[in-house]
Amino acid sequence: MSRSVTILGAGLVGSLLAVILSKKGYKVTIYERRPDMRSARIAAGRSINLAVSVRGWNALEIAGIKEAIEPIAIPMFGRSLHMPDGSAAYQQYGKNNEAIYSVSRGELNKKLMTVAEEAGATIFFDHRCTHVNVHTNELTFQHEDKEVKVQADLLFGADGAFSALRSGYVTADRVDASQFYLAHGYKELTIPPAEDGGFRLAKEALHIWPRHNYMLIALPNTDGSFTCTLFFPFEGAEASFAALKSDADVQAFFLKNFPDAVELMPTLLEDFRNNPTASLITTRIFPWHMGDKSALIGDAAHAIVPFYGQGMNAGFEDCTVLLGLMDEYGDDWEKILGAYEQKRKCNGDAVGELAIMNFVEMRDKVADPVFLERKRLEKELGKMFPEQFISIYEMVSFSHTPYDTVMKCIKAQDALLERVMNVPNLKTIFETAAFGDQLKDWVAAYHTSVKDLDFGPAARK
């Protein structure tokens, strides 16, 4: 007989997991600390629009809601870079017109919760988990003015970076856990729709204002607005949250550094004043599970910073990997959770590193001419040698290549691209037959150096 399942957290990953487990015949109960966002008004300020890529779409298709989400997803085919001098540049993401998709976190979460309930799951809202006994799976919740005790059978922590289950693990013997905060935080801002309801910026792009140590980004919404996020140091004499003490400070700073954005943001001062400033954290923990009793999933297992747009995608991939292991091992949850940890722990660590690396790229390198030339060269190599070369970005965003494998490819790709870019008169000789033969040999050598890595299922789809 299938075990009953308790999930902490009705966020994106918890709700998706509930859909999957319910459809497999498990009785699923979710406890969520927040009120039901489908009926309560939730304040803006901490959303950061989602960028759904291949891994996320795969999970949504498995859950049976891909078609329901597609109408609220806006394709972004590249980055639109807004330079300090007012000029703009465009960088296409893929070589075959691939896109990542801007989706409202709240709207997606609402749909997932509804689908979870339709599949048979029960959600208890306004239940804040205050304690987990990881040895007995006894849970303590605060609900209104009452303390509620729950005895869980099989337990999953899908309750985010500050997971109650993760906190319980940390108190157990032989558990390694760490957390790392960036010196930067973030604040959500808004570009409203134009007066005619249209978009004030090109809608099929992720907009970035890179300024070396900080940046502003904007992702489109279906109502014509853009959700903007300022990633900014907490401390510093001039460019920091601490330095902008008044509306006048904010106005002067934005006019100096983001003048073309200011004219699109009529509620800038109100948004800056009222929306919270949030931290950016990366967490690691081992183990991810306790025997056949419980496991961490999504941000509870591997909270990452949002700069590769992979937080939700990685959490959803946790769910699809878990589903595959359930198909393989049936109801043997000790084997399922052990194999899940073995497969996903290294990838959770890797995507956290990739996200921090991409922060440096987005805020600093994207406007560098040498970097732009490298990105152009990556696409050329991908088109010329599609079976031997796929760029790091494309592996992450447009394939199912394990994140750990992506990390192992970085050094080899760096060496190949540096070798090519250091060729004298590269642009002049690039299309010659002689250089083509040389390039073919170099790419073949690169491919040989990585071909034995695990590129996962459908790595190039």
Backbone hydrogen bonds, N-H to C=O, Kabsch-Sander energy under -0.5 kcal/mol:
donor,donor_aa,acceptor,acceptor_aa,energy
5,V,27,K,-3.2
6,T,154,L,-3.0
7,I,29,T,-2.8
8,L,156,F,-2.8
9,G,7,I,-0.7
9,G,31,Y,-3.0
15,S,11,G,-2.4
16,L,12,L,-2.1
17,L,13,V,-2.8
18,A,14,G,-1.9
19,V,15,S,-2.0
20,I,16,L,-2.4
21,L,17,L,-2.8
22,S,18,A,-2.4
23,K,19,V,-2.3
24,K,20,I,-1.0
25,G,22,S,-1.6
26,Y,21,L,-2.3
27,K,3,R,-0.5
28,V,26,Y,-0.7
29,T,5,V,-2.4
30,I,122,T,-3.3
31,Y,7,I,-2.4
32,E,124,F,-2.9
37,M,35,P,-0.6
39,S,36,D,-1.7
40,A,36,D,-2.3
42,I,40,A,-0.7
43,A,41,R,-0.5
50,L,103,V,-2.4
52,V,50,L,-0.6
52,V,101,Y,-3.0
54,V,397,S,-1.6
56,G,53,S,-0.6
57,W,53,S,-2.5
58,N,54,V,-2.3
59,A,55,R,-1.5
60,L,56,G,-2.3
61,E,57,W,-2.3
62,I,58,N,-2.0
63,A,59,A,-2.2
64,G,60,L,-0.5
64,G,61,E,-0.8
65,I,60,L,-2.5
66,K,60,L,-0.8
69,I,65,I,-1.5
70,E,66,K,-2.1
72,I,69,I,-1.8
73,A,70,E,-1.5
74,I,102,S,-2.2
76,M,100,I,-3.6
77,F,75,P,-0.5
77,F,204,E,-1.9
79,R,91,Q,-2.8
80,S,206,L,-2.3
81,L,79,R,-0.6
81,L,89,A,-3.5
82,H,208,I,-3.0
83,M,81,L,-0.7
83,M,87,S,-2.6
86,G,83,M,-1.9
89,A,81,L,-1.9
91,Q,79,R,-2.7
92,Q,90,Y,-0.5
93,Y,77,F,-2.7
94,G,77,F,-0.5
94,G,98,E,-0.6
100,I,76,M,-2.1
101,Y,52,V,-2.2
102,S,74,I,-2.9
103,V,50,L,-2.0
108,L,104,S,-2.3
109,N,105,R,-2.5
110,K,106,G,-2.4
111,K,107,E,-2.0
112,L,108,L,-2.3
113,M,109,N,-2.4
114,T,110,K,-2.1
115,V,111,K,-2.5
116,A,112,L,-2.4
117,E,113,M,-2.3
118,E,114,T,-2.5
119,A,115,V,-1.8
120,G,117,E,-1.2
121,A,116,A,-2.4
122,T,28,V,-2.1
124,F,30,I,-3.1
125,F,123,I,-0.6
126,D,34,R,-2.0
127,H,32,E,-2.8
128,R,126,D,-0.6
128,R,142,Q,-2.2
129,C,127,H,-0.6
130,T,128,R,-0.5
130,T,140,T,-2.7
131,H,140,T,-1.3
133,N,138,E,-2.5
134,V,132,V,-1.0
136,T,133,N,-0.5
137,N,133,N,-2.5
138,E,133,N,-0.7
139,L,150,V,-3.3
140,T,131,H,-2.4
141,F,148,V,-3.1
142,Q,128,R,-2.6
143,H,141,F,-0.6
143,H,146,K,-2.8
144,E,142,Q,-0.5
146,K,143,H,-2.5
148,V,141,F,-3.0
148,V,146,K,-0.5
150,V,139,L,-2.4
152,A,137,N,-2.5
152,A,150,V,-0.7
154,L,4,S,-1.9
155,L,153,D,-0.5
155,L,293,K,-2.7
156,F,6,T,-2.5
157,G,295,A,-2.6
158,A,8,L,-2.2
158,A,156,F,-0.8
163,S,160,G,-1.5
167,S,163,S,-2.1
168,G,164,A,-1.8
169,Y,165,L,-2.3
170,V,166,R,-2.1
171,T,167,S,-0.9
171,T,168,G,-0.6
172,A,169,Y,-1.9
175,V,172,A,-0.6
176,D,286,F,-2.7
177,A,175,V,-0.5
178,S,284,R,-2.6
180,F,282,T,-2.8
182,L,280,L,-2.3
185,G,232,F,-2.9
186,Y,278,A,-2.2
187,K,230,L,-1.6
188,E,45,G,-0.6
189,L,228,C,-2.8
191,I,226,F,-2.3
194,A,198,G,-2.9
197,G,194,A,-2.4
200,R,224,G,-0.5
205,A,202,A,-0.5
206,L,78,G,-2.4
207,H,205,A,-0.7
207,H,218,A,-2.2
208,I,80,S,-2.7
209,W,216,L,-3.1
211,R,214,Y,-2.1
212,H,363,R,-2.3
213,N,211,R,-2.2
215,M,231,F,-2.0
216,L,209,W,-1.2
217,I,229,T,-2.1
218,A,207,H,-2.1
219,L,227,T,-2.2
221,N,225,S,-2.6
224,G,221,N,-1.8
226,F,191,I,-2.8
227,T,219,L,-2.6
228,C,189,L,-2.3
228,C,226,F,-0.7
229,T,217,I,-2.1
230,L,187,K,-2.7
231,F,215,M,-2.9
231,F,229,T,-0.6
232,F,185,G,-2.1
232,F,230,L,-0.6
234,F,183,A,-2.5
240,S,238,E,-1.4
241,F,233,P,-2.6
242,A,234,F,-1.9
244,L,240,S,-1.1
245,K,243,A,-1.4
250,V,246,S,-2.2
251,Q,247,D,-2.8
252,A,248,A,-2.4
253,F,249,D,-2.4
254,F,250,V,-2.6
255,L,251,Q,-2.4
256,K,252,A,-1.7
257,N,253,F,-2.4
258,F,254,F,-2.9
261,A,258,F,-1.0
262,V,258,F,-2.1
263,E,259,P,-1.2
264,L,261,A,-1.6
265,M,262,V,-1.7
268,L,265,M,-1.7
271,D,267,T,-3.2
272,F,268,L,-3.0
273,R,269,L,-2.2
274,N,270,E,-2.5
275,N,271,D,-2.6
278,A,186,Y,-2.7
278,A,276,P,-0.6
280,L,184,H,-0.6
281,I,279,S,-0.5
282,T,180,F,-2.5
283,T,303,A,-2.2
284,R,178,S,-2.4
286,F,176,D,-2.3
290,M,294,S,-2.2
293,K,290,M,-2.5
294,S,290,M,-1.1
295,A,155,L,-1.6
296,L,288,W,-2.6
297,I,157,G,-2.2
300,A,297,I,-1.2
301,A,298,G,-1.7
302,H,298,G,-2.2
303,A,299,D,-0.9
309,G,306,P,-1.1
314,A,310,Q,-3.2
315,G,311,G,-1.9
316,F,312,M,-2.9
317,E,313,N,-2.0
318,D,314,A,-1.8
319,C,315,G,-1.4
320,T,316,F,-2.0
321,V,317,E,-2.5
322,L,318,D,-2.3
323,L,319,C,-2.2
324,G,320,T,-2.0
325,L,321,V,-1.9
326,M,322,L,-2.0
327,D,323,L,-2.1
328,E,324,G,-1.4
329,Y,325,L,-2.9
330,G,326,M,-1.7
332,D,329,Y,-1.8
333,W,331,D,-1.7
336,I,332,D,-2.4
337,L,333,W,-2.6
338,G,334,E,-1.7
339,A,335,K,-2.6
340,Y,336,I,-2.5
341,E,337,L,-2.3
342,Q,338,G,-2.0
343,K,339,A,-2.4
344,R,340,Y,-2.5
345,K,341,E,-2.3
348,G,344,R,-2.7
349,D,345,K,-2.1
350,A,346,C,-1.9
351,V,347,N,-2.5
352,G,348,G,-1.3
353,E,349,D,-1.6
354,L,350,A,-2.5
355,A,351,V,-2.1
356,I,352,G,-1.5
357,M,353,E,-2.3
358,N,354,L,-2.1
359,F,355,A,-1.2
360,V,356,I,-1.3
361,E,357,M,-1.6
362,M,358,N,-2.9
363,R,359,F,-2.3
364,D,360,V,-1.6
365,K,360,V,-1.2
366,V,361,E,-2.0
367,A,364,D,-0.5
368,D,365,K,-2.5
372,L,368,D,-2.5
373,E,369,P,-2.1
374,R,370,V,-2.0
375,K,371,F,-2.4
376,R,372,L,-2.0
377,L,373,E,-2.4
378,E,374,R,-2.4
379,K,375,K,-1.7
380,E,376,R,-1.9
381,L,377,L,-2.7
382,G,378,E,-2.2
383,K,379,K,-2.0
384,M,380,E,-2.4
385,F,381,L,-2.8
388,Q,385,F,-1.6
389,F,385,F,-2.4
395,M,391,S,-2.4
396,V,392,I,-2.1
397,S,393,Y,-2.8
398,F,394,E,-2.4
399,S,395,M,-0.5
400,H,458,A,-0.6
401,T,459,A,-0.5
405,T,402,P,-0.6
406,V,402,P,-2.0
407,M,403,Y,-2.2
408,K,404,D,-1.5
409,C,405,T,-1.1
409,C,406,V,-0.9
410,I,406,V,-0.9
410,I,407,M,-0.7
411,K,407,M,-0.6
413,Q,409,C,-2.5
414,D,410,I,-2.9
415,A,411,K,-2.1
416,L,412,A,-2.1
417,L,413,Q,-2.8
418,E,414,D,-2.4
419,R,415,A,-2.0
420,V,416,L,-2.1
421,M,417,L,-2.7
422,N,418,E,-1.5
423,V,420,V,-1.6
426,L,423,V,-1.0
429,I,425,N,-2.0
430,F,426,L,-1.6
432,T,429,I,-2.0
436,G,432,T,-2.1
437,D,433,A,-2.0
438,Q,434,A,-1.7
439,L,435,F,-3.1
440,K,436,G,-2.2
441,D,437,D,-1.8
442,W,438,Q,-2.2
443,V,439,L,-2.7
444,A,440,K,-2.0
445,A,441,D,-2.1
446,Y,442,W,-2.1
447,H,443,V,-2.8
448,T,444,A,-2.3
449,S,445,A,-1.7
450,V,446,Y,-1.0
450,V,447,H,-0.7
451,K,447,H,-1.8
453,L,450,V,-2.2
455,F,453,L,-1.0
459,A,456,G,-0.8
461,K,458,A,-1.7
